[in-house]
Amino acid sequence: MAKPVRALNDRQGAFVCSSCGGTEFYEDKTRGESICTSCGCVLSDRIVDTGPEWRAFTAEERNARARTGSPMTLTMADKGLATTIGWSDKDANGRSIAASNRAAIYRMRKWQIRTMVHSSQHRNLSIAMSEMDRLCSQLGVPHETKETSALIYRKALAKRLVRGRSIEGMVSASIYLSCRIHKIPRQLDEIVTEAKVNRKELGQCVRLVLRNVAIKVPIPYANDLMPRISADLNLDGKTVQCAMGIINQARERGITAGKDPGGLAAAALYIAGIIENDRRTQREIAEAANVTEVTVRNRYKDLAINLQITIRP
């Protein structure tokens, strides 16, 4: 191994290897060394260990020695920072609490529960986060997307957009917008199926949040829906790749403007299935994409005419 040398600092603040000029390093935390991945030069042999001062070899031992709780999360009304008095009549060491102190601890526990939800905003968050847990579980939404939806709802609550509207509608709108931000294929009708609101109310809440909350929501594309629809139809990879190529060509020519992404994805998969000899009926594709058969026919005719694709019967 080369002799340890100091890394140079460029103008942007990133470290540069003084031997080869590389900017990518590997940190060997066991030896405390920072090594250049290009030439193998040791740039530093004294890395500060920011971890705990204790060691643990099992999960039980790690939990017993940890002095911190669970990380802060926006998906809980109190962000996971509240302290609760347990119902057990034993102290931290496992010894039984004296009978003379049990009455006082019972009173403290009772008033602690009563004062947990004291403001209207906190009560609103308690109901909203419970509904968000249920809806995200039904839709199979990942944890990162759930955190983003909780952040969107908190911003809407801070601007008093929830007042006069149902909590379920605003929660559903936050989850829908979060799925669009993370490019997760969830359509409006899918959320309506699991939510306790109708499509009209959900659409109104989505437009309200977009107008008043400072968030950047990308435009939904048909390619984002391809993986889910193709998985439901059990299509081959070549068929999906061909369908994405059709959508990209249509986007370059401006054919997709103002069209429903679900209908475009369904039509592209129908055409790609014919081209790759991996056919599916219009009814099967329409049910997988949550659109009507008429929409599939209209979209695939537009794509076939504008892209000059010959459809074999």
DRENDO-1510 file (C-alpha; in Angstrom, 1 decimal, always signed):
<recs>
REC; n; res; u; v; w
REC; 1; MET; +0.0; +0.0; +0.0 .
REC; 2; ALA; +1.2; +3.5; -0.8 .
REC; 3; LYS; +2.4; +5.9; +1.8 .
REC; 4; PRO; -0.3; +7.9; +3.5 .
REC; 5; VAL; -0.6; +11.4; +1.9 .
REC; 6; ARG; -3.0; +14.3; +2.4 .
REC; 7; ALA; -5.9; +14.8; +0.1 .
REC; 8; LEU; -6.1; +18.2; -1.7 .
REC; 9; ASN; -9.3; +20.3; -1.4 .
REC; 10; ASP; -10.7; +21.7; -4.6 .
REC; 11; ARG; -12.8; +24.9; -5.0 .
REC; 12; GLN; -16.1; +23.1; -4.8 .
REC; 13; GLY; -15.1; +21.6; -1.4 .
REC; 14; ALA; -14.7; +18.0; -2.5 .
REC; 15; PHE; -11.5; +16.1; -1.7 .
REC; 16; VAL; -9.1; +15.3; -4.6 .
REC; 17; CYS; -6.4; +12.6; -4.5 .
REC; 18; SER; -3.0; +14.3; -4.6 .
REC; 19; SER; -1.5; +11.3; -6.5 .
REC; 20; CYS; -3.9; +10.7; -9.4 .
REC; 21; GLY; -6.5; +13.5; -9.0 .
REC; 22; GLY; -9.4; +11.1; -8.3 .
REC; 23; THR; -12.5; +12.1; -6.4 .
REC; 24; GLU; -13.9; +8.8; -5.3 .
REC; 25; PHE; -12.7; +7.2; -2.0 .
REC; 26; TYR; -13.4; +4.1; +0.0 .
REC; 27; GLU; -13.5; +4.3; +3.8 .
REC; 28; ASP; -12.3; +1.2; +5.6 .
REC; 29; LYS; -13.9; +1.7; +9.0 .
REC; 30; THR; -12.2; -1.4; +10.4 .
REC; 31; ARG; -8.7; +0.1; +9.9 .
REC; 32; GLY; -9.8; +3.8; +9.9 .
REC; 33; GLU; -8.4; +4.5; +6.5 .
REC; 34; SER; -9.7; +6.5; +3.5 .
REC; 35; ILE; -8.4; +4.9; +0.2 .
REC; 36; CYS; -8.6; +6.3; -3.3 .
REC; 37; THR; -10.5; +3.9; -5.5 .
REC; 38; SER; -8.5; +4.8; -8.6 .
REC; 39; CYS; -4.9; +4.3; -7.5 .
REC; 40; GLY; -5.2; +2.8; -4.1 .
REC; 41; CYS; -3.4; +5.6; -2.3 .
REC; 42; VAL; -4.2; +5.9; +1.4 .
REC; 43; LEU; -5.3; +9.5; +1.9 .
REC; 44; SER; -6.0; +9.3; +5.6 .
REC; 45; ASP; -5.3; +6.7; +8.3 .
REC; 46; ARG; -7.2; +8.4; +11.2 .
REC; 47; ILE; -10.9; +8.4; +10.5 .
REC; 48; VAL; -13.0; +9.6; +13.5 .
REC; 49; ASP; -15.5; +6.9; +14.6 .
REC; 50; THR; -18.9; +8.7; +15.1 .
REC; 51; GLY; -20.6; +5.5; +16.4 .
REC; 52; PRO; -21.3; +4.6; +20.0 .
REC; 53; GLU; -18.5; +3.8; +22.5 .
REC; 54; TRP; -20.0; +0.4; +23.3 .
REC; 55; ARG; -20.0; -2.8; +21.3 .
REC; 56; ALA; -22.8; -5.3; +20.8 .
REC; 57; PHE; -22.8; -8.7; +19.2 .
REC; 58; THR; -26.5; -9.6; +19.3 .
REC; 59; ALA; -29.8; -7.7; +18.6 .
REC; 60; GLU; -30.9; -8.1; +22.2 .
REC; 61; GLU; -27.6; -6.7; +23.5 .
REC; 62; ARG; -27.8; -3.8; +21.1 .
REC; 63; ASN; -31.3; -2.9; +22.1 .
REC; 64; ALA; -30.4; -3.1; +25.8 .
REC; 65; ARG; -27.4; -0.8; +25.5 .
REC; 66; ALA; -29.0; +1.7; +23.1 .
REC; 67; ARG; -29.8; +5.1; +24.8 .
REC; 68; THR; -32.0; +6.4; +22.0 .
REC; 69; GLY; -35.5; +5.6; +20.8 .
REC; 70; SER; -36.9; +5.2; +17.4 .
REC; 71; PRO; -36.1; +7.9; +14.8 .
REC; 72; MET; -38.4; +10.9; +14.3 .
REC; 73; THR; -41.1; +10.4; +11.7 .
REC; 74; LEU; -43.7; +12.7; +10.2 .
REC; 75; THR; -46.2; +9.9; +9.9 .
REC; 76; MET; -47.1; +10.1; +13.6 .
REC; 77; ALA; -49.0; +13.0; +15.1 .
REC; 78; ASP; -46.3; +13.7; +17.7 .
REC; 79; LYS; -43.5; +12.8; +15.3 .
REC; 80; GLY; -42.6; +9.9; +17.6 .
REC; 81; LEU; -41.1; +12.1; +20.3 .
REC; 82; ALA; -43.9; +11.8; +23.0 .
REC; 83; THR; -43.3; +10.0; +26.2 .
REC; 84; THR; -45.9; +7.7; +27.7 .
REC; 85; ILE; -46.2; +6.2; +31.1 .
REC; 86; GLY; -46.6; +2.5; +30.8 .
REC; 87; TRP; -49.3; +0.5; +32.5 .
REC; 88; SER; -46.9; -1.9; +34.1 .
REC; 89; ASP; -46.5; -1.7; +37.9 .
REC; 90; LYS; -42.8; -2.3; +37.7 .
REC; 91; ASP; -39.9; +0.2; +37.5 .
REC; 92; ALA; -37.1; +0.3; +35.0 .
REC; 93; ASN; -35.1; -2.4; +36.9 .
REC; 94; GLY; -38.1; -4.8; +37.0 .
REC; 95; ARG; -38.9; -4.3; +40.7 .
REC; 96; SER; -42.5; -3.9; +41.8 .
REC; 97; ILE; -43.5; -0.4; +42.7 .
REC; 98; ALA; -44.5; +0.2; +46.3 .
REC; 99; ALA; -48.2; +0.2; +47.1 .
REC; 100; SER; -47.9; +3.8; +48.5 .
REC; 101; ASN; -46.7; +5.1; +45.1 .
REC; 102; ARG; -49.1; +3.2; +42.8 .
REC; 103; ALA; -52.0; +5.7; +43.4 .
REC; 104; ALA; -49.8; +8.7; +42.5 .
REC; 105; ILE; -48.5; +7.0; +39.4 .
REC; 106; TYR; -52.0; +6.0; +38.3 .
REC; 107; ARG; -53.1; +9.7; +38.6 .
REC; 108; MET; -50.0; +10.8; +36.6 .
REC; 109; ARG; -50.7; +8.2; +33.9 .
REC; 110; LYS; -54.4; +9.3; +33.6 .
REC; 111; TRP; -53.6; +13.0; +33.3 .
REC; 112; GLN; -50.7; +12.3; +30.9 .
REC; 113; ILE; -53.2; +10.5; +28.6 .
REC; 114; ARG; -55.7; +13.4; +28.9 .
REC; 115; THR; -53.2; +16.1; +28.0 .
REC; 116; MET; -51.6; +14.3; +25.1 .
REC; 117; VAL; -54.2; +15.6; +22.5 .
REC; 118; HIS; -54.9; +19.1; +23.7 .
REC; 119; SER; -55.0; +21.3; +20.5 .
REC; 120; SER; -57.4; +20.9; +17.6 .
REC; 121; GLN; -54.5; +20.7; +15.2 .
REC; 122; HIS; -53.0; +17.8; +17.2 .
REC; 123; ARG; -56.4; +16.0; +17.2 .
REC; 124; ASN; -56.6; +16.5; +13.4 .
REC; 125; LEU; -53.2; +15.0; +12.9 .
REC; 126; SER; -54.0; +12.0; +15.1 .
REC; 127; ILE; -57.1; +11.2; +13.0 .
REC; 128; ALA; -55.3; +11.9; +9.7 .
REC; 129; MET; -52.2; +9.8; +10.5 .
REC; 130; SER; -54.4; +6.8; +11.4 .
REC; 131; GLU; -56.3; +7.1; +8.1 .
REC; 132; MET; -53.0; +7.5; +6.3 .
REC; 133; ASP; -51.6; +4.3; +7.8 .
REC; 134; ARG; -54.7; +2.4; +6.7 .
REC; 135; LEU; -54.7; +3.8; +3.2 .
REC; 136; CYS; -51.0; +3.3; +2.6 .
REC; 137; SER; -51.3; -0.2; +3.8 .
REC; 138; GLN; -54.2; -1.0; +1.5 .
REC; 139; LEU; -52.3; +0.6; -1.5 .
REC; 140; GLY; -48.9; -0.9; -0.7 .
REC; 141; VAL; -47.2; +2.5; -0.6 .
REC; 142; PRO; -43.5; +2.5; +0.5 .
REC; 143; HIS; -42.3; +4.2; +3.6 .
REC; 144; GLU; -40.5; +7.0; +1.8 .
REC; 145; THR; -43.7; +7.9; -0.1 .
REC; 146; LYS; -45.7; +7.8; +3.1 .
REC; 147; GLU; -43.3; +10.3; +4.7 .
REC; 148; THR; -43.7; +12.6; +1.8 .
REC; 149; SER; -47.5; +12.4; +1.9 .
REC; 150; ALA; -47.4; +13.2; +5.7 .
REC; 151; LEU; -45.2; +16.2; +4.9 .
REC; 152; ILE; -47.7; +17.4; +2.2 .
REC; 153; TYR; -50.6; +17.0; +4.7 .
REC; 154; ARG; -48.8; +18.9; +7.4 .
REC; 155; LYS; -48.2; +21.8; +4.9 .
REC; 156; ALA; -51.8; +21.8; +3.9 .
REC; 157; LEU; -52.9; +21.8; +7.6 .
REC; 158; ALA; -50.5; +24.7; +8.4 .
REC; 159; LYS; -52.2; +26.7; +5.6 .
REC; 160; ARG; -55.7; +25.8; +7.0 .
REC; 161; LEU; -56.7; +24.0; +3.8 .
REC; 162; VAL; -58.3; +21.2; +5.8 .
REC; 163; ARG; -60.9; +23.4; +7.5 .
REC; 164; GLY; -64.3; +22.8; +6.0 .
REC; 165; ARG; -63.2; +19.7; +4.1 .
REC; 166; SER; -63.0; +16.0; +5.1 .
REC; 167; ILE; -59.8; +14.7; +6.6 .
REC; 168; GLU; -60.1; +11.6; +4.4 .
REC; 169; GLY; -60.2; +13.6; +1.2 .
REC; 170; MET; -57.1; +15.6; +2.1 .
REC; 171; VAL; -55.2; +12.5; +3.2 .
REC; 172; SER; -56.1; +10.7; +0.0 .
REC; 173; ALA; -55.0; +13.8; -2.1 .
REC; 174; SER; -51.6; +13.9; -0.2 .
REC; 175; ILE; -51.0; +10.2; -0.9 .
REC; 176; TYR; -51.9; +10.6; -4.6 .
REC; 177; LEU; -49.5; +13.6; -5.0 .
REC; 178; SER; -46.8; +11.8; -3.1 .
REC; 179; CYS; -47.1; +8.8; -5.4 .
REC; 180; ARG; -46.7; +11.1; -8.4 .
REC; 181; ILE; -43.6; +12.7; -6.9 .
REC; 182; HIS; -42.0; +9.3; -6.3 .
REC; 183; LYS; -43.3; +8.0; -9.7 .
REC; 184; ILE; -45.2; +5.2; -8.2 .
REC; 185; PRO; -48.0; +4.0; -10.5 .
REC; 186; ARG; -51.1; +4.7; -8.6 .
REC; 187; GLN; -54.1; +6.2; -10.5 .
REC; 188; LEU; -56.8; +8.4; -9.1 .
REC; 189; ASP; -59.4; +5.6; -9.4 .
REC; 190; GLU; -57.3; +3.2; -7.5 .
REC; 191; ILE; -57.1; +5.6; -4.5 .
REC; 192; VAL; -60.9; +6.2; -4.8 .
REC; 193; THR; -61.5; +2.5; -4.5 .
REC; 194; GLU; -59.7; +2.2; -1.2 .
REC; 195; ALA; -60.5; +5.7; +0.2 .
REC; 196; LYS; -63.7; +6.9; +1.9 .
REC; 197; VAL; -64.2; +9.7; -0.7 .
REC; 198; ASN; -65.6; +9.9; -4.2 .
REC; 199; ARG; -63.7; +10.9; -7.3 .
REC; 200; LYS; -65.1; +14.4; -7.5 .
REC; 201; GLU; -64.1; +15.3; -3.9 .
REC; 202; LEU; -60.6; +13.8; -4.3 .
REC; 203; GLY; -60.0; +15.8; -7.5 .
REC; 204; GLN; -61.1; +19.0; -5.7 .
REC; 205; CYS; -58.7; +18.3; -2.8 .
REC; 206; VAL; -55.8; +17.5; -5.2 .
REC; 207; ARG; -56.3; +20.8; -7.1 .
REC; 208; LEU; -56.6; +22.7; -3.9 .
REC; 209; VAL; -53.2; +21.4; -2.6 .
REC; 210; LEU; -51.5; +22.0; -5.9 .
REC; 211; ARG; -52.7; +25.7; -5.9 .
REC; 212; ASN; -51.8; +26.5; -2.3 .
REC; 213; VAL; -48.9; +24.3; -1.2 .
REC; 214; ALA; -45.4; +24.9; -2.5 .
REC; 215; ILE; -44.6; +21.4; -3.9 .
REC; 216; LYS; -43.2; +20.3; -7.3 .
REC; 217; VAL; -45.4; +17.5; -8.7 .
REC; 218; PRO; -44.2; +16.1; -12.0 .
REC; 219; ILE; -46.6; +15.4; -14.9 .
REC; 220; PRO; -47.8; +11.8; -14.9 .
REC; 221; TYR; -46.3; +9.8; -17.9 .
REC; 222; ALA; -47.6; +6.7; -19.5 .
REC; 223; ASN; -44.3; +5.0; -19.0 .
REC; 224; ASP; -44.7; +5.2; -15.2 .
REC; 225; LEU; -47.7; +2.9; -15.5 .
REC; 226; MET; -46.1; +0.4; -17.8 .
REC; 227; PRO; -44.5; -1.9; -15.1 .
REC; 228; ARG; -47.7; -2.4; -13.1 .
REC; 229; ILE; -50.0; -2.9; -16.1 .
REC; 230; SER; -47.5; -5.3; -17.8 .
REC; 231; ALA; -47.1; -7.2; -14.5 .
REC; 232; ASP; -50.9; -7.7; -14.2 .
REC; 233; LEU; -51.0; -8.9; -17.8 .
REC; 234; ASN; -47.9; -11.1; -17.5 .
REC; 235; LEU; -46.3; -9.6; -20.7 .
REC; 236; ASP; -42.8; -10.3; -21.9 .
REC; 237; GLY; -40.0; -7.8; -21.5 .
REC; 238; LYS; -39.7; -7.2; -25.2 .
REC; 239; THR; -43.3; -6.2; -25.4 .
REC; 240; VAL; -42.9; -3.7; -22.6 .
REC; 241; GLN; -39.8; -2.3; -24.1 .
REC; 242; CYS; -41.6; -1.9; -27.5 .
REC; 243; ALA; -44.5; -0.2; -25.8 .
REC; 244; MET; -42.2; +2.3; -24.1 .
REC; 245; GLY; -40.6; +3.1; -27.4 .
REC; 246; ILE; -44.0; +3.8; -28.9 .
REC; 247; ILE; -44.8; +6.2; -26.1 .
REC; 248; ASN; -41.5; +8.0; -26.5 .
REC; 249; GLN; -42.1; +8.5; -30.2 .
REC; 250; ALA; -45.6; +9.8; -29.5 .
REC; 251; ARG; -44.3; +12.2; -26.9 .
REC; 252; GLU; -41.6; +13.6; -29.3 .
REC; 253; ARG; -44.4; +14.3; -31.9 .
REC; 254; GLY; -46.7; +15.8; -29.3 .
REC; 255; ILE; -49.4; +13.2; -29.6 .
REC; 256; THR; -49.6; +12.5; -25.8 .
REC; 257; ALA; -50.5; +16.1; -24.9 .
REC; 258; GLY; -53.9; +16.2; -23.1 .
REC; 259; LYS; -54.3; +12.4; -23.1 .
REC; 260; ASP; -54.9; +10.2; -20.1 .
REC; 261; PRO; -51.7; +8.3; -19.3 .
REC; 262; GLY; -53.6; +5.1; -18.5 .
REC; 263; GLY; -55.2; +5.1; -21.9 .
REC; 264; LEU; -52.0; +5.7; -23.7 .
REC; 265; ALA; -50.2; +3.0; -21.8 .
REC; 266; ALA; -53.0; +0.5; -22.5 .
REC; 267; ALA; -53.0; +1.4; -26.2 .
REC; 268; ALA; -49.2; +1.2; -26.5 .
REC; 269; LEU; -49.2; -2.3; -24.8 .
REC; 270; TYR; -52.0; -3.4; -27.1 .
REC; 271; ILE; -50.0; -2.4; -30.2 .
REC; 272; ALA; -46.7; -3.8; -28.8 .
REC; 273; GLY; -48.4; -7.1; -28.1 .
REC; 274; ILE; -49.5; -7.3; -31.8 .
REC; 275; ILE; -46.0; -6.4; -33.0 .
REC; 276; GLU; -44.2; -8.9; -30.7 .
REC; 277; ASN; -46.8; -11.6; -31.1 .
REC; 278; ASP; -47.7; -11.4; -27.4 .
REC; 279; ARG; -51.4; -10.5; -27.8 .
REC; 280; ARG; -53.8; -9.5; -25.1 .
REC; 281; THR; -57.5; -8.7; -25.7 .
REC; 282; GLN; -58.7; -5.1; -25.4 .
REC; 283; ARG; -60.9; -6.1; -22.4 .
REC; 284; GLU; -57.9; -7.6; -20.5 .
REC; 285; ILE; -55.8; -4.5; -21.1 .
REC; 286; ALA; -58.6; -2.1; -20.2 .
REC; 287; GLU; -59.3; -3.9; -16.9 .
REC; 288; ALA; -55.6; -3.9; -16.0 .
REC; 289; ALA; -55.2; -0.1; -16.8 .
REC; 290; ASN; -58.6; +0.9; -15.2 .
REC; 291; VAL; -59.9; +2.4; -18.5 .
REC; 292; THR; -62.7; +1.5; -20.9 .
REC; 293; GLU; -62.3; -0.5; -24.0 .
REC; 294; VAL; -63.5; +2.5; -26.1 .
REC; 295; THR; -60.5; +4.5; -24.7 .
REC; 296; VAL; -58.1; +1.7; -25.7 .
REC; 297; ARG; -59.5; +1.7; -29.2 .
REC; 298; ASN; -59.4; +5.4; -29.6 .
REC; 299; ARG; -55.9; +5.8; -28.3 .
REC; 300; TYR; -54.4; +2.9; -30.3 .
REC; 301; LYS; -56.0; +4.3; -33.5 .
REC; 302; ASP; -54.4; +7.7; -32.8 .
REC; 303; LEU; -51.0; +6.1; -32.2 .
REC; 304; ALA; -51.3; +3.9; -35.3 .
REC; 305; ILE; -52.3; +6.7; -37.6 .
REC; 306; ASN; -49.8; +9.3; -36.4 .
REC; 307; LEU; -46.9; +6.9; -36.0 .
REC; 308; GLN; -47.8; +5.1; -39.2 .
REC; 309; ILE; -47.8; +1.7; -37.5 .
REC; 310; THR; -49.4; -1.1; -39.5 .
REC; 311; ILE; -51.7; -3.2; -37.3 .
REC; 312; ARG; -52.1; -6.8; -38.5 .
REC; 313; PRO; -55.6; -8.3; -37.8 .
</recs>
